[in-house]
Amino acid sequence: MDGMSVALSEEHRMIKDLVARFVADELMPLERAVLEREAAGQGYSLTAEEKAKIDAKSRELGLWGLDAPAEFGGSDLPVEAMVGVNEELGRTVTPYTPPPDSPNLRMLMLTCNAEQRERYLMPYARGETTSAIAISEPGAGGDPAEMNTRAVRDGDDWVINGRKIWVSRVGYADFTILMAVTDKSKGARGGISAFLVDKDTPGFNVLRRIPMLGGAYTYEIAIEDLRLEGWRLLGREGYGFAPMQQRLSTRRVQIGAWCVGLAQRALDMMVEYAPQRVTFGQPLSQRQAIQWWVADAATKIHACRLMVYDAARKIDQGTDPRVEVSMIKVYATEMAWEIIDHAMQTFGGMGMTKELPLQLMANRVRLMRVYEGPSEVHRMVIARKILNVR
């Protein structure tokens, strides 16, 4: 059951099917090597040789720049079409996403001026560069409005000081979108700005790589008297918060789609295994506990898929479904966590091993329940909107 009762256009369905074949033919066969490396403590990543081969194949299939502007060689797909793409990519633990990464792409598209489009957006849209975004700070928790990294004008330049943590990819990214306070009195309402920082810029120091669950890594950085030319301000001064929020909404819809794919993979594994495993004279598929887990999983996956498509369509229509996106962030991650946990329980001792992908799937979802805003913050956003309180 793939739940494709969602009404997709023929074009978008064909793209989803193409990605599904790419995942099955190119990414799934690499899972064993990925699992073995992670189990050996070598991290959760592809080798340079593996990545180069997959890059070439995905480019050949036309999977690069799917939602990048057509003027930069992209396919200009709407967010709705990308839901199907990310659902299929979410089914595998092989860590690969065809470039460019959608959230930073969307933020750059909203904010870049002519010079920045030439130097940053165009190469990024073509998949020639990688990027990071630095938002979170030690002690600031899930509230970006409390950030303390400060950018001060010095003539035509900006001088920035502060600290950032939990920054993905910054250790090797070609450039980073750095969020900083330009007017503390205004906070998120006109006081936060975004800046473009090239790799190895003096004053932009990667302090340490932080090992995370499942072989993933993030980084902590120190910004010490970082001097940037004025044109590196991304968008309008003081108005970096809204584009950042739209960037976060893109990621949260993406997370919802990934979770649908992860949960569907876990359900498929349960459905395949339960009839084969006999305990106390009966296959597991005859046990009510397993049947209810399967029924609940199929129901929740269907509901989540509909939620994600609904939010994607609203974004494409130009509305800001912030509450719906918060609902997705909570529901999708907790739904996938529960279904993967039930799959692990169904497999018993084998479900506890690092020979199956379930443990990497669980670790990935556990991380998602915190990054891009923890569940508690999103529940607060939802409740405040419904109760009409600030």
Beta strands, then each sheet from edge to edge (+ up, - down):
strand 1: 131-134
strand 2: 150-154
strand 3: 157-167
strand 4: 175-181
strand 5: 192-198
strand 6: 204-211
strand 7: 217-229
strand 8: 233-234
strand 9: 278-279
strand 10: 282-283
sheet 1: 1+ 4+ 5- 8+
sheet 2: 2+ 3- 7+ 6-
sheet 3: 9+ 10-
end
